[in-house]
């Protein structure tokens, strides 16, 4: 997609019966980020409801993470998570960021 806020992307995905992506392996992490040519993109991970407790918007367990060094840091109340991509040697790491920032996103829909 073009860029949108975390809640905007989440809402768009919901209208499609999908969610912002949850990531459960490094293979899935690289795949989702490759869809955006190494650019930043939203993940369905946030600690909006309880600071410091990150949950996936699709309700799946948080069984994998790939935070960048010193992240998450909650700088200026950052509650949503985006990918850092491959560019500038970020190596597919994650970062917490302000939910109103504008990033690209992919929607993930289960097969069941």
N, C-alpha and C positions, 0 to 999 in steps of 0.2 A: 504494500500500500504506500501511499504518500504519507507524510508525517501527520501524527495526531498525538494528543495527550494519552496517558495510560488509560484513563477512564473512557476516553473516546474510542480508542482501539478495542478496549474490553467490550464496550457497547456494540461496536460494529461486529465483532466476533459473535456476541450473543445473538444478534439478529440472524446470524447464519447457523445457529445451533452449535456454536463452537466457543473456544476460549483462546485467550492469548496463550502461547505455548508454555507447557511445563516440560522440564528437561530431566531425564532420568538416567542419562549416560553421556560419556564424552562424545560418543558417536552421534547421538541425537543433538548435542550441543553444537558440534561442528556443522552438522547438516542444516539446522535451523539458521545458524549465522551465515552459512554459504548462500542462503536464499536472498540475502541482502548485500551480496558482493563485498563482504567484510566491513560493512558500515554498521553503526549503532542501530539496535532495534529492541523493542520492548519484549520482556518476558512476562509471563503471568504471575510473577513472584512479587509479593509485597508484604510489608508489616504495617499496613494502614490501620488495622484493628487493634493490634497490640505491639507497641514499639519493641523491636528486637526479636519478635517471633514472626519469622517469615513463613508464609503459606502460599501454596499455588492456588490460583483462582479457580481451577477445575476440581479442587478438593483432593487431588492425589497427594501421597506422602512426599515430604521433602527428603528424598533418599540420595540426592546428588547435588553438589554445588560446585561452582568454579569461580570463586571470588578473586578479583585482582588483589594485589598486595594492599594491606591496610583497609580493606573493604569487608563488609559494609561499615561506613563511618558515621552515618546519619548527619552529615554536615548540613546545617540549616534545615533540619527536619526532613530528610530524604526518606521517602517511604516506598518507592517503586524501584524496580530493577530493570536495567537494560544491559544488553550485550555491548562489549567494547569492540567486538569484531576482530578482524585479523590485521587491519591497517595499523601502522605505527607500532608494530611489535606488541600488540595487545594480546595476541595468542588466544583469542576466543574467551577471555575472562569476562566477569560480570562486575557491575558497579551499581550501588544504590544512588538514586537521583530523584530530583523533584518530580512528582507525578504530573505536573502541568507542562513539563518540557515536551517538545515535539520530536518524536522519533517514528521511524517506519515500524511496521509490525506484520506478523504473519498470524493467521488463525489456525488453531489445531482442533481437529474434530476426531473423536474416537471412532473405532471401527465397529463398535458393538451396538 
